[in-house]
Amino acid sequence: MFDFSTPVDRHGTWCTQWDYVADRFGSADLLPFTISDMDFPTAPCILDALSQRIAHGVFGYSRWKHDDFLCAIDHWLSTRFNAPVDTAAVVYGPSVIYMVSEMIRQWSAPGDAVLIHTPAYDAFYKVIEGNARQVLAAPLRKTGNDWQCDMRQLEWQMARPECKIMLLCSPHNPTGKVWTHDELATLAQLCERHNVRVISDEIHMDMVWQGHHHIPWSVVGERYALFTSGSKSFNIPALTGAWGVISDAQDRDNYLAVLKGRDGLSSPAVLAVSAHISAYRDGAPWLDALRHYLENNLRYVADQLNQAFPALNWHPPQATYLAWIDLRALGVDDEQLQRVLIEQQKVAIMPGYTYGDEGRGFVRLNVGCPRTKLEKGLQGLINAIRVCLA
Ligand SMILES: Cc1ncc(COP(=O)(O)O)c(C=O)c1O
């Protein structure tokens, strides 16, 4: 019903993934598997909604606080996660990281610390340090193919007086970990005990694979800010736009006052609002077909990699279309691998150290693309590993 196999040429569309690959990798003619967006056109229902809105032709100031938007969100959270939302608590923002940044400022002072699970999405380090807060790392440990959080070590970190916020990534980028109900409940208890506020970044919530279930923080937590967007799931990040739930009325008012007053952002990107309404009302069949395609892509990566290097015994992640590949069993040198990938194989794949020191020995391969592109990129990775091992 939906075509995810036919490649669409994105060159010349000012897209970060292809047109600006040289900024990070130093070379322009690379096949990119980098920043987390996908090479697919968005859902047909979204394209229709956008076409209609564009045909109207008038793009004056807009609003997000209306039933069309709020009820579409409630519908999505209710039907996908069985977690209806108090629509009065919903907030909007231009991006998830903008919203995270603002709540860090609201809930902590310069010099305070924000706890994150490492390795971590690189923007987390930047948003914490850019706000003059310290990063407190709670390392995730790999046991078999799962990632575990050492709750005793985490509590020890949380007990530090400077620790004011836990910035949770749920599901977790880059490991793909899906937090279980028990883990979330324990985290909630510990945060409560140590008076640590929670910002839960749930932007990857829709990309959770068979056998795993995303549980929104709103199910377990009390005083929190949960931020997300349809941008990853429906591949619309360049429209900009995110939303969330801030549970406490005063916190919410403070956030909205800053959005409107200090930052002059009260009028949302109307195309983003329109896209979200359409996605959350009518986008489920497309998303489920896409998820099926992506899961097969991840399985393909596992089959090919393990065939080439049985010692890897790599398993697809629990969530996200980002294959977090542990190459440590092969003892490949990270810097040499990057050199060979870029110079010889002409492929751009994120080195694991982008996500902190615990990412050394890993690469992050974005599989949000047609299979034919993935085949080329994966072959490039396999070839590059062979060169490094020779
Ligand atoms: C965990 C996580 N949060 C946030 C973002 C970016 O979201 P936004 O562009 O809305 O700030 C990403 C993008 O890769 C992400 O992986």
The ligand as a MOL file (V3000), in Angstrom:
LIG
                    3D

  0  0  0     0  0            999 V3000
M  V30 BEGIN CTAB
M  V30 COUNTS 16 16 0 0 0
M  V30 BEGIN ATOM
M  V30 1 C 16.4720 11.8430 21.7080 0
M  V30 2 C 16.3030 12.9770 20.7670 0
M  V30 3 N 15.7690 14.1310 21.2100 0
M  V30 4 C 15.5990 15.1840 20.3990 0
M  V30 5 C 15.9770 15.1320 19.0790 0
M  V30 6 C 15.8310 16.3370 18.2120 0
M  V30 7 O 14.5630 16.8540 18.3230 0
M  V30 8 P 14.2600 18.3530 17.8930 0
M  V30 9 O 14.8090 18.5390 16.5120 0
M  V30 10 O 12.7760 18.4480 17.9490 0
M  V30 11 O 14.9320 19.2200 18.8940 0
M  V30 12 C 16.5470 13.9540 18.5660 0
M  V30 13 C 16.9950 13.8760 17.1720 0
M  V30 14 O 17.7630 13.0450 16.7800 0
M  V30 15 C 16.7060 12.8580 19.4320 0
M  V30 16 O 17.2570 11.7050 19.0150 0
M  V30 END ATOM
M  V30 BEGIN BOND
M  V30 1 1 1 2
M  V30 2 1 2 3
M  V30 3 2 2 15
M  V30 4 2 3 4
M  V30 5 1 4 5
M  V30 6 1 5 6
M  V30 7 2 5 12
M  V30 8 1 6 7
M  V30 9 1 7 8
M  V30 10 2 8 9
M  V30 11 1 8 10
M  V30 12 1 8 11
M  V30 13 1 12 13
M  V30 14 1 12 15
M  V30 15 2 13 14
M  V30 16 1 15 16
M  V30 END BOND
M  V30 END CTAB
M  END
